[in-house]
Amino acid sequence: MAAHRKPKQRSLSGHTARTAATIALAGAATATAFDGTGHADPRLSPAEVKSKVDALYREAEIATEKYNGAKEKADSAEKSLGELRDEAARKTEKLNSAREGLGSIAAAQYRSGGIDPAVQVALSSDPDQFLERAALADRAGSRQATAVSGVQKQLQEIHQLRTEADGTLAHLKSRQAELRKHKKTVNGKLDAAKRLMSQLTGDQRAELAGDGGPDRASRTAGRDAALNVPAKASNSRASAAVAYAYKSLGRPYVWGATGPNAFDCSGLTQAAYRSAGVDLPRTTYAQIAAGERVPRSQLQPGDLVFFYQGISHVGLYVGNGQMIHAPNPSAPVRLAPIDQMPFAGATRVA
């Protein structure tokens, strides 16, 4: 009976092998395209790059303001946690002193033997003297009861403080997780913008940043006009804020920064008013509620001007339709017309 032989595996060679390899590479390329990694962007025109970069900067700015808000809450929670822990430590020290006092009273009672007062009267050679001592002992007992009650109250307060500290710590950890999330988003958007910008020449990047191009002369003229017109600010604090903003012209944009060497948009306005003795909130959406709302037609130097539907950008109005603001990582603190972006509202800081 003939032995059954396993058929030989045919090896791939020549045209067949090349075809299989091509199919495999095509499949890998398709998979890569679907998962969004390793896929090179097609060459874009400068206008297309500008459009995409502007959108990325807008998205990064929204995430930046969310980061700023979360950081403000995290800083507040961290401060509260420190205060709670300090107070708990002080109360614990006070509690330990009270416990030592109770221990001394207990030791004295133990040494006296704790004899029943009626028996002590019967055995005393001087009942009147004993009754005086008994009255003193009664008052001492009352003080002891008060001390015990005080210790119990302190224990409850310390327990409450520790419970509150645990809640604050949980809140802090939540805010820190939120910070990490927003930071990752901001960095991702900025990295994507940087990759797109790398496709442009130096001149094209300068034009995109607003440092060149046909509108440069008009911007320079607008700045000169604003500098030469006396600021009619609503009050002295607004004048001081405007002066600070002018001194900050040319400082770099750094997201999350509040000066004095770098700023993001709300960091600049906060620092400007901080220099005037006014404590503004950290974020754009909180700053717009920090004063009296004013219509665009009644703007005065020192007013905060806000842009976009989500109130994600802010500048400091300086007169003549101009503001000083921190635009984005591609441009430093600068003077710009307020009609450069979609106007959302204005606030006059009291």
Disulfide bonds with the S-S distance in Angstrom:
none
